[in-house]
Amino acid sequence: MMDTGGDSGGTMKPENFLPDDYRPVDSEPFMNERQTEYFRRKLQDWRTDLLADSRDTIETLQEGTRNIPDVNDRASEETDRALELRTRDRQRKLVNKIDAALRRIDEGEYGYCEKTGEPISLKRLDARPIATMTLEAQERHERREKVHRDD
């Protein structure tokens, strides 16, 4: 039997019934339940894919540990392994950013610029669902970083 009483935190909400062809549009209220659920699913699917890739990488690295007599072949394999490890590290960092975005959804802060508080465009969020700043704020931030790096 489904709980239809008060909100117990984990009750089923109407946004869980999102049509497969749904896409957020600017004409609806920003970060309404449908948009929030759309981005939650997008982030969760991305996270699932990254973790599956990570598991495959670990299995490949474990299977690939073998003694290769030819120096060139061994060097090539070591280069491949180093590349795999760098990729895995990037994926781990990306999963952390996805987790942070999912937390922002839970806290009702998702979709708003952490610098200005303004809504981040739906187009930007759809392309980069882990975005934490509007495009303008991101560009200002990168310009300031470049100035400090060049010092």
Buried (B, 14 or more C-beta within 10 A) or exposed (E): EEEEEEEEEEEEEEBEEBEEEEEBEEEEEEBEEBBBBBBBBBBEEBBEEBBEEBEEBEEEBEEEEEEEEEEEEEEEBEEEBEEBEEEBEEBEEBBEBBEEBBEBBEEEBBBBBEBEEEBBBBEBBBEBBBBBBBBEBBEBEEEEEEEEEEE
